[in-house]
Each structure stands twice: as C-alpha cells, then as structure tokens.
C-alpha cells in the first residue's frame, strides 16, 4: 500500500515539476519579490513592511493558483485521457489513487513554497538585513501551507465529479468566501431567524481562511498565541481530511466511461 | 481449467438529460476462456467489446452478473497483480520516458526494485524500443506508444493479458510487430484475451473467438472448427463443357470459361458428380474442399437476421 501511494505521490510531483507553467509561476513570483524593494523606495522607511506584505501575499496567492489550476485536472485529466485505465487495472485501490494525487500536489506546493521562501528571505536580507523577528514570518508561511492543504483538498473533491472549469470556479469561490469567513461569522451574530441559522451553518461549513492569514500581524512583528498554531493545524488537517474522504466516497462510486 | 469465467455480466448506461433512460451496452454475457488460450473477442465498433473489458478491469461497475479471473472474483485487487491490460488507443503520461513509465507501473503492481532494474531494459528491447533512451513519450509515434502499452501490460509478468484493439491505428509493419509480440506471449503459455475488429489478426493468432454485436454474444467457436464448418462444399474443376448439362442438377453453381468448368457441389454429391464426369469423358482438373473463413462466420453472426448462439 505504502509503495503504491508513494509511487502515485512522486509521479504527481514529477508531473508538476516537469510542467512548464509551474516554472513560470516560480519565476514570476521571484520577479515580484525582487521588485518589492522598488515599491519600498516610494515610501521611505517602509521597505520591510511592503516587502513582507507583497512577498507573503504573493507566496499565498501563487500557491493557491497552483493548487487550483493543477488540482482541477488532477483526477479529471486522468479520466479524460484514460491514463486511469492502466492504473485501476493494477492492484491500486481508488482511495490510494486519490490520496496519492492529493499528497503529490501538496508535496509540489510545499517544495514550491520552500523555494519562494528562500527567495523571499534573500530579498529581505538585501533590503533590510535579517533580524530575529523575521523568524516569525515563517509561521505566516506555515499557515499559508495549511491554507494550501484545504484548497487542494477542495479542488480534488470538485475534480472527482465536475469539469475542470466548474471545479476552478467552485474552488476560487470557496477561497474568496473563506477569506471573508470572519465577516460571515459576524453577520451570523447580528442576524436573526432563518438568516442567522443559515449564516451560522455556512460559517461553520465554509473553510475559514481568515484565521489562517496572519501576514499583517507578523509584518508588524506582533506575536502569535501558541494555541492558534495548534488549533489552526488541527482545523486544516481535519477539514482537508474530510474533503479528501468525500472525494474518495464519490470516486469509489464513479463509472469511468 | 478456466482462466476467465464471465457469468451473466451486463452493463446498462443511464442516458438522457434526467438519466432515466437505460441503454444496454452489454447484455448478460456468459463466456469462459481456458488457461493458456488465445481468445479473440470480435465485434464491430460499438459492439460492447471495450465495455466488457472495462467491466473486467473494474473501471465501470456491472449492472448485473459477475466474473472470476484465475479462480478469484474480478473485483479482488490481488487478482490484478496477475493480469495485464492494454486499453484501446492508450495514452500514457507523456512527460515520462519509457523506462520511467514502466518503472511506475511495475511499482504499482508490486514489482521489487531489483526486479524492475533487471527487467525494464530487456523488456524495452523485446518490444523494439531498446534505443529510445530517456526520450519523453510525447515524442513517440503511435506505433511506439502501442509497443510501450504492451510493455506496461506485461512488465509484472502477468498470467492473463487483456488487450483492447492492440492493432488498431497501426501501419502494416506495426501490426506485424505487435502480432509477433502477441505470438511470443502465446508461446510462453500466457492466457490472452484480446478484442479486435481486424479479422485477419484474430484468424492468425486465436485458438477460439467469440463474436459480439449490439451488446449481445452472437457466436463462439474454435478457429479450426469455423474454418472447416462452412461448408461441406467442394469446388470441382474440369475440362469438357459438354458434360455440364448432364451434371447441372448436382451443382450449386457453375462458371464456364471456354471448355473449362468450375462447379460448386455439396460434399455428399461429389461421388455422383465424378461418376457422371467419367461417363461424359470430361477431364478432371481438381477437387478442392471449401473452407469457411472467419469473415463469413463473423458476417453471419453480425447480420440482423442471424441471432443464433451456437
């Protein structure tokens, strides 16, 4: 089982690495990070703040874009091109396939984020020199990776039953809604009756990306509560595990024409 | 001993906007393939051949029925270690090289690292791809992809091999090469189940064939029996057109070219015909029993009127 899972994971990673789009995105974000000091010159003394905001937001945004654009084809492309036929005719369980594909994309995103992080810290070093408080930025990046876990799981879920275009639309929509999850909670708190019920339900079902975004906080060197790290980690793991489990349930029953 | 036993396997697809209408892609199919046999699954396009293979590979789930492969349920994942499958017009991960692809599939089939290292180069040579190196599959021709397809189907040394239209879309040379590969597997004693609509391939390779049409099994038989079945008819050629009027009652059909007559006669009437020809002092040139062809068998089974399962 482990060997098959590893094989699918590594093959998914290899596909992404050999995909030119991925290289372009890495190049693009590196250019963006490298250009951040130029923004800094516009507002004197604000180089670090702007660089941190632009850099970390870019890492998050490009990761989400990669997660969605590769994720939407992860399963549907295998069905469409019929590569899945030669996989399922082997002793590979369908859940192993879904989980392997998911982990492969996560591996891609982690490696991608690591490369961006190195680029970001290099830019930071040249702009402002490195300081102790810059270590806190790694926590913001860790939370960004937790966001990727959820976005990828949702994209894989959509990819098991929907066309790539609709999967992309659903995933982006959920990402946007999830970014404003706190507003949804606030709306639930002030509304009444059925609206309150619906808003509360939606606030719990929708992914909460707001609490996973601490870029502004870390940019201003504000510390982070240890419990938030634990809760966010557990939340991301549980949410993504549920979405992957749902993807498996759908895929197990699916006829592949 | 049967390698494959299909019992009442059927598949209906829900069609239409509300998916309420059912279209039968395969009517309940009963079929058994002996161990070591090369079995041809014949039928025109859309007959249900690929659906049968997809069901056996559990790519789609059956509406009813079941099947066993090597004595175990076809749904048992462990059975899949012992079978190989080449889909119709296969498409592989084109960012991989041929050795990478074979290594990946072998891993999925549980082949150890050591065995993989030993086998991959040899297998690529065997399918005529010994010189491809690390070129990515996106640069391969259709014939090369088909050969990679066969290699991935046998990399784990399966006992039963399923091939869906293995010669389709290949040029004559490619077809010949693939035919040679299948013959080689047959010589190794593998059980081969392959679907095709190219009858000459089936005739050259198969021990037995089944004909499927519109999702229904229309006939099944050994190639040798099919060849000898037609007919019970013989072709008789003689010189002496004057004898024709005396024997015309015995002939099913006749053609006259100058003094030479070619007549078709039922086997039971041959003696009477030859007696008559002797009496008429005609000079006998040849008597040849007529063999049936797979094409005749196929056409008879796929015509609308003929629905007898022999």
HADDOCK unambig.tbl for C-alpha pairs under 7 A between the chains (distance, minus, plus):
assign (segid A and resid 4 and name CA) (segid B and resid 107 and name CA) 6.55 0.50 0.50
assign (segid A and resid 4 and name CA) (segid B and resid 108 and name CA) 5.04 0.50 0.50
assign (segid A and resid 7 and name CA) (segid B and resid 104 and name CA) 6.55 0.50 0.50
assign (segid A and resid 7 and name CA) (segid B and resid 107 and name CA) 6.77 0.50 0.50
assign (segid A and resid 7 and name CA) (segid B and resid 108 and name CA) 6.95 0.50 0.50
assign (segid A and resid 15 and name CA) (segid B and resid 95 and name CA) 6.67 0.50 0.50
assign (segid A and resid 18 and name CA) (segid B and resid 95 and name CA) 6.84 0.50 0.50
assign (segid A and resid 81 and name CA) (segid B and resid 91 and name CA) 6.32 0.50 0.50
assign (segid A and resid 82 and name CA) (segid B and resid 91 and name CA) 6.60 0.50 0.50
assign (segid A and resid 83 and name CA) (segid B and resid 91 and name CA) 5.98 0.50 0.50
assign (segid A and resid 83 and name CA) (segid B and resid 92 and name CA) 5.73 0.50 0.50
assign (segid A and resid 85 and name CA) (segid B and resid 59 and name CA) 6.66 0.50 0.50
assign (segid A and resid 85 and name CA) (segid B and resid 87 and name CA) 6.94 0.50 0.50
assign (segid A and resid 86 and name CA) (segid B and resid 85 and name CA) 6.75 0.50 0.50
assign (segid A and resid 88 and name CA) (segid B and resid 59 and name CA) 6.63 0.50 0.50
assign (segid A and resid 89 and name CA) (segid B and resid 57 and name CA) 5.15 0.50 0.50
assign (segid A and resid 89 and name CA) (segid B and resid 80 and name CA) 6.28 0.50 0.50
assign (segid A and resid 89 and name CA) (segid B and resid 85 and name CA) 6.52 0.50 0.50
assign (segid A and resid 90 and name CA) (segid B and resid 80 and name CA) 4.98 0.50 0.50
assign (segid A and resid 90 and name CA) (segid B and resid 81 and name CA) 6.26 0.50 0.50
assign (segid A and resid 90 and name CA) (segid B and resid 108 and name CA) 6.66 0.50 0.50
assign (segid A and resid 90 and name CA) (segid B and resid 109 and name CA) 5.81 0.50 0.50
assign (segid A and resid 91 and name CA) (segid B and resid 77 and name CA) 4.73 0.50 0.50
assign (segid A and resid 91 and name CA) (segid B and resid 78 and name CA) 6.06 0.50 0.50
assign (segid A and resid 91 and name CA) (segid B and resid 80 and name CA) 5.06 0.50 0.50
assign (segid A and resid 91 and name CA) (segid B and resid 81 and name CA) 5.88 0.50 0.50
assign (segid A and resid 91 and name CA) (segid B and resid 108 and name CA) 6.94 0.50 0.50
assign (segid A and resid 91 and name CA) (segid B and resid 109 and name CA) 6.09 0.50 0.50
assign (segid A and resid 92 and name CA) (segid B and resid 108 and name CA) 6.77 0.50 0.50
assign (segid A and resid 255 and name CA) (segid B and resid 59 and name CA) 6.64 0.50 0.50
assign (segid A and resid 255 and name CA) (segid B and resid 60 and name CA) 4.61 0.50 0.50
assign (segid A and resid 255 and name CA) (segid B and resid 61 and name CA) 6.48 0.50 0.50
assign (segid A and resid 256 and name CA) (segid B and resid 59 and name CA) 5.86 0.50 0.50
assign (segid A and resid 256 and name CA) (segid B and resid 60 and name CA) 5.73 0.50 0.50
